[in-house]
């Protein structure tokens, strides 16, 4: 769908000889892409509203068609009855004291009225059938447009994420073979340079609402070594809201994706651990609480 997105939104494919963009250029492009996505989302929502309205109209058209069909059958039966009665009055079996001419005139008038009503019903039935058919076609077309635009939006969002990740620098201390040189904690926050860089990059990428806890004077783990931070998704030991749970999911995925550049050793979130040296989420044992089981914060440990 990226080709489709390029056609719709004018995203140009970079040429082979294009120079590598600067950080400033990338940020400007990201800003432009965000604006395009905002317009796409607005158009997408408008299409959804139009789809809902079209479905209501289609249902109403089907109802009119059903009623028109019933009226059509009733009018046709009435015309048949009227034709049979007229035939009887024209036959020699008519009663001698009836005013045949007056009755024939009355039957002709009633028959004409019935036929006129029949024609109206038949026209209404055709209009309803045409409306239902047209709306069904519109629904199909609009559904396809919405699905395509949603794919375009998702592609552009992924493109934005990739460009953001391209701005992330390689953390200090990475060796040629991919291992990481040990670092000492420093500064008033008592964390390593790699941990500080990770905390800074997370702050750029995500709108964090709660404090970030890093150094703690403990007897084990990465916190007392200045190599771990807890990115809180709630406070007071409460379970995070659905919105903050989704933010935690995104942050954990982001840390895993960019871990090779930043020096991430493992990520803990929602009672699961992801060790970058052994990829894949693994369930952890129950430690007895929301915070202890990392349901309210994303824990990131660095090499």
SEBAZA-518166 format. One line per 4 residues: number of its first residue (from 1); their letters; for each residue x, y, z of C-alpha. Coordinates in Angstrom, 1 decimal, m for minus. Layout:
N
NUM> A> X/Y/Z | ...
***
This chain:
303
1> XXXX> 0.0/0.0/0.0 | 3.0/2.3/0.2 | 2.7/2.9/m3.6 | m0.9/3.8/m3.1
5> XXXX> 0.0/6.1/m0.2 | 2.5/7.8/m2.5 | m0.2/8.4/m5.1 | m2.7/9.7/m2.6
9> XXXX> m0.4/11.8/m0.5 | 2.4/12.7/m2.8 | 5.2/11.0/m0.8 | 8.1/10.9/m3.2
13> XXXX> 10.3/7.9/m3.3 | 13.9/8.9/m2.7 | 16.2/8.6/m5.6 | 19.3/6.5/m5.6
17> XXXX> 21.6/9.5/m5.7 | 19.7/11.5/m3.1 | 21.9/12.7/m0.2 | 21.2/11.4/3.3
21> XXXX> 18.8/13.8/5.0 | 19.8/15.7/8.0 | 18.1/15.4/11.4 | 16.4/18.8/10.7
25> XXXX> 15.1/17.6/7.3 | 13.8/14.4/8.8 | 12.0/16.2/11.6 | 10.3/18.5/9.0
29> XXXX> 9.3/15.5/6.9 | 7.9/13.9/10.0 | 5.9/17.0/10.8 | 4.5/17.1/7.2
33> XXXX> 3.6/13.4/7.5 | 1.7/13.9/10.7 | m0.3/16.7/9.1 | m1.1/14.4/6.1
37> XXXX> m2.2/11.6/8.5 | m4.5/14.1/10.4 | m6.1/14.9/7.1 | m6.4/11.3/6.2
41> XXXX> m8.0/10.4/9.6 | m10.5/13.2/9.2 | m11.4/11.9/5.7 | m11.5/8.4/7.0
45> XXXX> m13.9/9.4/9.8 | m16.1/11.3/7.3 | m16.3/8.1/5.1 | m17.3/6.1/8.2
49> XXXX> m20.2/8.6/8.8 | m21.2/8.4/5.2 | m21.2/4.6/5.3 | m23.5/4.6/8.3
53> XXXX> m25.9/7.1/6.7 | m25.8/5.0/3.4 | m26.7/1.9/5.4 | m29.7/3.6/6.9
57> XXXX> m30.8/4.8/3.5 | m30.4/1.3/2.0 | m32.5/m0.2/4.8 | m35.2/2.4/4.3
61> XXXX> m35.1/1.7/0.5 | m35.5/m2.0/1.2 | m38.5/m1.3/3.4 | m40.1/0.9/0.7
65> XXXX> m39.5/m1.9/m1.8 | m41.1/m4.5/0.3 | m44.2/m2.3/0.8 | m44.3/m1.4/m2.9
69> XXXX> m44.2/m5.1/m3.7 | m47.2/m5.8/m1.3 | m49.1/m2.9/m2.7 | m48.3/m4.0/m6.3
73> XXXX> m49.8/m7.5/m5.6 | m52.9/m6.0/m3.9 | m53.5/m3.6/m6.8 | m53.0/m6.4/m9.4
77> XXXX> m55.5/m8.5/m7.6 | m58.0/m5.6/m7.5 | m57.6/m5.0/m11.2 | m58.3/m8.7/m11.9
81> XXXX> m61.4/m8.7/m9.8 | m62.6/m5.5/m11.5 | m62.0/m7.1/m15.0 | m64.0/m10.2/m13.9
85> XXXX> m66.9/m8.1/m12.6 | m67.0/m6.1/m15.8 | m67.1/m9.2/m17.9 | m70.1/m10.4/m15.9
89> XXXX> m72.0/m7.2/m16.4 | m71.4/m7.4/m20.2 | m72.7/m10.9/m20.4 | m76.3/m12.0/m21.0
93> XXXX> m76.4/m13.2/m17.4 | m76.8/m9.7/m16.1 | m80.0/m9.0/m14.0 | m82.7/m7.4/m16.2
97> XXXX> m83.5/m4.6/m13.7 | m79.8/m3.4/m13.5 | m78.9/m0.2/m15.3 | m76.1/m1.7/m17.3
101> XXXX> m74.8/1.5/m18.9 | m74.4/3.2/m15.5 | m72.8/0.2/m13.9 | m70.3/m0.1/m16.8
105> XXXX> m69.4/3.6/m16.4 | m68.9/3.1/m12.7 | m66.7/0.0/m13.3 | m64.7/1.8/m15.9
109> XXXX> m64.1/4.7/m13.5 | m63.1/2.5/m10.7 | m60.9/0.4/m12.9 | m59.1/3.5/m14.2
113> XXXX> m58.5/4.6/m10.6 | m57.2/1.2/m9.7 | m54.9/1.1/m12.7 | m53.6/4.6/m11.9
117> XXXX> m52.9/3.5/m8.4 | m51.3/0.3/m9.7 | m49.0/2.4/m12.0 | m47.9/4.6/m9.1
121> XXXX> m47.1/1.6/m7.0 | m45.2/0.0/m9.8 | m43.2/3.2/m10.3 | m42.5/3.4/m6.6
125> XXXX> m41.4/m0.2/m6.6 | m39.0/0.5/m9.4 | m37.6/3.6/m7.8 | m37.1/1.7/m4.5
129> XXXX> m35.3/m1.1/m6.3 | m33.1/1.4/m8.2 | m32.3/3.2/m5.0 | m31.4/0.0/m3.1
133> XXXX> m29.2/m1.1/m6.0 | m27.4/2.2/m6.2 | m26.9/2.5/m2.4 | m25.6/m1.1/m2.3
137> XXXX> m23.0/m0.2/m5.0 | m22.1/3.0/m3.1 | m21.6/1.0/0.1 | m19.3/m1.4/m1.6
141> XXXX> m17.2/1.3/m3.1 | m17.0/3.4/0.1 | m16.1/0.3/2.1 | m13.2/m0.4/m0.3
145> XXXX> m12.1/3.3/m0.1 | m12.2/3.2/3.7 | m10.2/0.0/3.9 | m7.6/1.3/1.4
149> XXXX> m7.2/4.6/3.3 | m6.9/2.9/6.6 | m4.0/0.8/5.1 | m2.5/4.0/3.8
153> XXXX> m2.7/5.6/7.3 | m1.1/2.5/8.9 | 1.7/2.6/6.3 | 2.4/6.3/6.9
157> XXXX> 2.4/5.8/10.6 | 4.9/3.0/10.3 | 7.0/5.3/8.0 | 6.9/8.0/10.7
161> XXXX> 8.0/5.5/13.3 | 10.9/4.3/11.1 | 12.0/7.9/10.5 | 11.8/8.7/14.2
165> XXXX> 13.9/5.6/14.9 | 16.4/6.7/12.3 | 17.1/9.8/14.4 | 18.1/7.7/17.5
169> XXXX> 21.9/7.8/17.9 | 23.9/4.7/18.6 | 24.7/4.6/22.3 | 28.3/4.9/23.5
173> XXXX> 30.3/1.8/24.2 | 29.1/m0.5/21.5 | 31.9/m2.7/20.3 | 32.5/m3.9/16.7
177> XXXX> 31.1/m7.4/17.4 | 27.9/m5.9/18.9 | 28.7/m6.3/22.6 | 28.8/m3.4/25.0
181> XXXX> 31.6/m2.0/27.1 | 30.9/m1.7/30.8 | 29.9/1.8/32.1 | 30.1/3.4/35.5
185> XXXX> 27.1/5.4/36.8 | 27.7/9.2/37.0 | 26.0/12.5/37.7 | 23.4/13.5/40.3
189> XXXX> 21.0/10.8/39.0 | 23.5/8.0/39.5 | 22.9/6.3/36.1 | 25.1/5.2/33.2
193> XXXX> 25.5/7.3/30.0 | 23.6/4.6/28.1 | 20.8/4.6/30.6 | 20.6/8.4/30.5
197> XXXX> 20.5/8.3/26.7 | 17.7/5.8/26.7 | 15.7/7.9/29.2 | 16.1/10.9/27.0
201> XXXX> 15.1/9.1/23.8 | 12.0/7.7/25.5 | 11.1/11.2/26.6 | 11.3/12.4/23.0
205> XXXX> 9.3/9.5/21.6 | 6.5/9.3/24.2 | 4.3/11.6/26.2 | 5.0/10.2/29.7
209> XXXX> 2.6/11.4/32.4 | 4.2/9.8/35.5 | 7.7/10.0/37.0 | 10.5/7.8/35.8
213> XXXX> 12.3/6.0/38.5 | 15.9/4.9/37.9 | 18.6/4.6/40.6 | 17.6/2.8/43.8
217> XXXX> 19.9/1.7/46.7 | 19.1/m2.0/46.6 | 21.1/m5.2/47.1 | 20.3/m6.7/43.7
221> XXXX> 19.2/m6.0/40.2 | 20.1/m3.3/37.7 | 18.7/m0.3/39.6 | 21.6/0.1/42.1
225> XXXX> 24.0/m0.2/39.2 | 22.4/2.7/37.4 | 21.5/0.5/34.5 | 17.7/0.4/34.9
229> XXXX> 14.7/2.7/34.8 | 11.0/2.2/35.5 | 8.7/4.1/33.1 | 5.5/4.4/35.1
233> XXXX> 2.0/4.0/33.4 | 0.1/4.7/36.6 | 0.7/5.8/40.2 | 0.0/4.4/43.7
237> XXXX> 0.2/0.8/42.6 | m2.9/1.0/40.5 | m3.5/m0.9/37.3 | m3.0/1.5/34.3
241> XXXX> m6.0/2.7/32.3 | m6.5/1.1/28.8 | m4.9/4.2/27.3 | m1.8/3.9/29.4
245> XXXX> m1.7/0.2/29.0 | m1.5/0.8/25.2 | 1.2/3.4/25.8 | 3.2/0.8/27.8
249> XXXX> 2.8/m1.7/25.0 | 4.1/0.8/22.5 | 7.0/1.8/24.7 | 8.0/m1.8/25.3
253> XXXX> 7.9/m2.6/21.6 | 9.9/0.6/20.8 | 12.6/m0.3/23.3 | 12.9/m3.8/21.9
257> XXXX> 13.0/m2.5/18.3 | 15.7/0.1/19.1 | 17.5/m1.9/21.8 | 20.4/m3.0/19.5
261> XXXX> 21.2/0.7/18.9 | 20.8/1.8/22.5 | 22.2/m1.1/24.4 | 19.0/m2.6/25.9
265> XXXX> 19.6/m5.8/27.8 | 16.0/m6.7/28.7 | 12.5/m5.3/29.0 | 9.9/m6.3/31.7
269> XXXX> 6.2/m5.4/31.2 | 3.0/m7.0/32.4 | 4.7/m9.9/34.2 | 6.7/m10.8/31.1
273> XXXX> 10.4/m10.4/30.2 | 12.0/m9.9/26.8 | 15.7/m10.6/26.8 | 17.3/m9.1/23.6
277> XXXX> 19.9/m11.8/23.7 | 17.2/m14.5/23.6 | 14.3/m12.8/21.6 | 10.7/m13.5/22.6
281> XXXX> 8.4/m12.6/25.5 | 8.5/m15.0/28.4 | 6.1/m15.1/31.4 | 7.5/m14.4/34.8
285> XXXX> 6.5/m15.9/38.1 | 3.9/m14.1/40.2 | 5.7/m11.8/42.6 | 2.5/m10.9/44.4
289> XXXX> 1.4/m7.4/43.4 | 0.7/m4.9/40.6 | 4.1/m3.1/40.9 | 6.1/m6.2/41.7
293> XXXX> 4.7/m7.9/38.6 | 5.4/m4.8/36.4 | 1.8/m4.2/35.5 | 2.1/m0.5/36.2
297> XXXX> 5.5/0.3/34.7 | 7.8/m0.7/31.9 | 11.2/m1.7/33.2 | 14.2/m1.3/30.9
301> XXX> 17.6/m2.6/31.8 | 20.8/m1.7/29.9 | 24.1/m3.4/29.2
***
